[in-house]
Amino acid sequence: MHLAGELFRTQAGNLDLQHVPYKGGNPATQDLIAGHIPMQVVLPNSSVLAHHRAGRLRLVTVMHDSRAKIAPDIPTAMESGMPDLRAQIFSGIFVPAGTPQAVIDTLHQATAKAMTEGGLRKDLEAAGAEAALDSTPEKAARFVRDETAKWTPIIRASGFRPD
């Protein structure tokens, strides 16, 4: 979320914003509602949506190519006039280099099955995530390469250092 905020800050004209680290999203959301901070970059999950729908805060935009299934009333950044403001949180299964293709194929098939059967996908969507049902190991590798190329200059420009 910190880096997504940096992306917003730079694309909105290098706004004078200060990152405030919190121990989790809920304390930050409470400070936003109380007026202690002016904005928050957050995953639109069921908790934040409840505050939005109750009028305690306002979700302004979704930093994704399409509207979130959990919040179809919130416009995308592209719809709001910021076409390059896209940030995704992703989870993946990674294996060591040199892992046999048969093992990779088995993991991919098991993951694809888990995403289409049972309640995993619904659980992810309730948490504000959306499953990439058409993912493949090749698409995942391309995504990681593209995201690395996108975020590396933003990380360097921000001066961010991992603790």
C-alpha positions as semicolon CSV with decimal commas, in nm:
position;residue;x (nm);y (nm);z (nm)
1;M;0,000;0,000;0,000
2;H;0,294;0,229;0,070
3;L;0,417;0,195;-0,287
4;A;0,066;0,239;-0,431
5;G;0,050;0,564;-0,234
6;E;0,383;0,669;-0,384
7;L;0,251;0,590;-0,730
8;F;-0,056;0,804;-0,663
9;R;0,154;1,087;-0,517
10;T;0,380;1,106;-0,822
11;Q;0,106;1,065;-1,081
12;A;-0,106;1,332;-0,913
13;G;0,169;1,588;-0,967
14;N;0,417;1,503;-0,690
15;L;0,178;1,595;-0,413
16;D;0,329;1,686;-0,079
17;L;0,216;1,375;0,109
18;Q;0,389;1,202;0,396
19;H;0,371;0,826;0,441
20;V;0,256;0,735;0,791
21;P;0,333;0,372;0,880
22;Y;0,062;0,191;1,074
23;K;0,052;-0,149;1,236
24;G;-0,225;-0,267;1,006
25;G;-0,504;-0,122;0,798
26;N;-0,766;-0,103;1,071
27;P;-0,584;0,154;1,289
28;A;-0,522;0,366;0,979
29;T;-0,888;0,342;0,879
30;Q;-0,995;0,452;1,228
31;D;-0,762;0,753;1,205
32;L;-0,903;0,835;0,862
33;I;-1,260;0,823;0,993
34;A;-1,157;1,039;1,291
35;G;-0,998;1,296;1,060
36;H;-0,641;1,246;1,184
37;I;-0,510;1,161;0,836
38;P;-0,635;1,302;0,504
39;M;-0,632;0,985;0,295
40;Q;-0,547;0,617;0,296
41;V;-0,453;0,371;0,023
42;V;-0,631;0,049;0,115
43;L;-0,755;-0,277;-0,029
44;P;-1,134;-0,238;-0,068
45;N;-1,232;-0,519;0,168
46;S;-1,562;-0,580;0,344
47;S;-1,459;-0,376;0,650
48;V;-1,367;-0,065;0,453
49;L;-1,674;-0,104;0,232
50;A;-1,897;-0,108;0,540
51;H;-1,753;0,230;0,645
52;H;-1,795;0,359;0,288
53;R;-2,156;0,247;0,266
54;A;-2,232;0,394;0,609
55;G;-2,090;0,730;0,500
56;R;-1,800;0,732;0,748
57;L;-1,544;0,744;0,468
58;R;-1,550;0,766;0,093
59;L;-1,375;0,528;-0,142
60;V;-1,266;0,746;-0,432
61;T;-1,113;0,508;-0,685
62;V;-0,993;0,155;-0,746
63;M;-0,635;0,118;-0,875
64;H;-0,714;-0,165;-1,115
65;D;-0,802;-0,215;-1,481
66;S;-1,163;-0,293;-1,395
67;R;-1,402;-0,217;-1,114
68;A;-1,375;-0,443;-0,811
69;K;-1,642;-0,712;-0,794
70;I;-1,682;-0,635;-0,424
71;A;-1,733;-0,262;-0,500
72;P;-1,877;-0,215;-0,849
73;D;-1,995;0,137;-0,761
74;I;-1,638;0,265;-0,718
75;P;-1,480;0,391;-1,043
76;T;-1,137;0,282;-1,156
77;A;-0,849;0,528;-1,162
78;M;-0,868;0,514;-1,541
79;E;-1,231;0,623;-1,527
80;S;-1,128;0,899;-1,285
81;G;-0,870;1,041;-1,528
82;M;-0,554;0,864;-1,409
83;P;-0,502;0,582;-1,664
84;D;-0,158;0,481;-1,533
85;L;-0,262;0,454;-1,168
86;R;-0,277;0,078;-1,135
87;A;-0,152;-0,123;-0,840
88;Q;-0,229;-0,483;-0,763
89;I;-0,158;-0,698;-0,465
90;F;-0,087;-1,050;-0,572
91;S;-0,019;-1,384;-0,417
92;G;0,152;-1,665;-0,595
93;I;0,312;-2,000;-0,550
94;F;0,685;-1,984;-0,614
95;V;0,924;-2,276;-0,645
96;P;1,305;-2,292;-0,669
97;A;1,465;-2,248;-1,010
98;G;1,517;-2,584;-1,171
99;T;1,198;-2,739;-1,032
100;P;1,087;-3,010;-1,277
101;Q;0,812;-2,904;-1,516
102;A;0,596;-3,196;-1,401
103;V;0,595;-3,057;-1,046
104;I;0,510;-2,708;-1,174
105;D;0,226;-2,851;-1,385
106;T;0,088;-3,043;-1,085
107;L;0,096;-2,733;-0,864
108;H;-0,072;-2,528;-1,136
109;Q;-0,350;-2,784;-1,184
110;A;-0,411;-2,808;-0,809
111;T;-0,420;-2,428;-0,777
112;A;-0,659;-2,391;-1,072
113;K;-0,887;-2,656;-0,923
114;A;-0,883;-2,487;-0,581
115;M;-0,982;-2,156;-0,740
116;T;-1,281;-2,301;-0,924
117;E;-1,410;-2,551;-0,667
118;G;-1,512;-2,497;-0,308
119;G;-1,517;-2,167;-0,127
120;L;-1,161;-2,038;-0,176
121;R;-1,252;-1,794;-0,453
122;K;-1,551;-1,663;-0,257
123;D;-1,333;-1,620;0,052
124;L;-1,077;-1,426;-0,152
125;E;-1,344;-1,204;-0,305
126;A;-1,497;-1,133;0,037
127;A;-1,152;-1,013;0,144
128;G;-1,135;-0,779;-0,157
129;A;-0,915;-1,001;-0,375
130;E;-1,002;-1,143;-0,712
131;A;-0,870;-1,475;-0,834
132;A;-0,692;-1,479;-1,170
133;L;-0,877;-1,781;-1,304
134;D;-0,691;-1,777;-1,635
135;S;-0,343;-1,770;-1,482
136;T;-0,065;-1,999;-1,598
137;P;0,294;-2,033;-1,479
138;E;0,403;-1,839;-1,788
139;K;0,154;-1,554;-1,726
140;A;0,259;-1,539;-1,361
141;A;0,628;-1,515;-1,456
142;R;0,551;-1,238;-1,708
143;F;0,344;-1,054;-1,446
144;V;0,630;-1,065;-1,193
145;R;0,878;-0,938;-1,455
146;D;0,645;-0,654;-1,560
147;E;0,569;-0,555;-1,199
148;T;0,939;-0,556;-1,112
149;A;1,011;-0,324;-1,405
150;K;0,722;-0,096;-1,306
151;W;0,794;-0,068;-0,933
152;T;1,176;-0,057;-0,931
153;P;1,200;0,311;-1,037
154;I;0,918;0,408;-0,799
155;I;1,098;0,238;-0,509
156;R;1,426;0,409;-0,600
157;A;1,263;0,753;-0,638
158;S;1,078;0,722;-0,308
159;G;1,392;0,644;-0,110
160;F;1,208;0,349;0,045
161;R;1,431;0,112;0,236
162;P;1,308;-0,222;0,375
163;D;1,353;-0,257;0,748
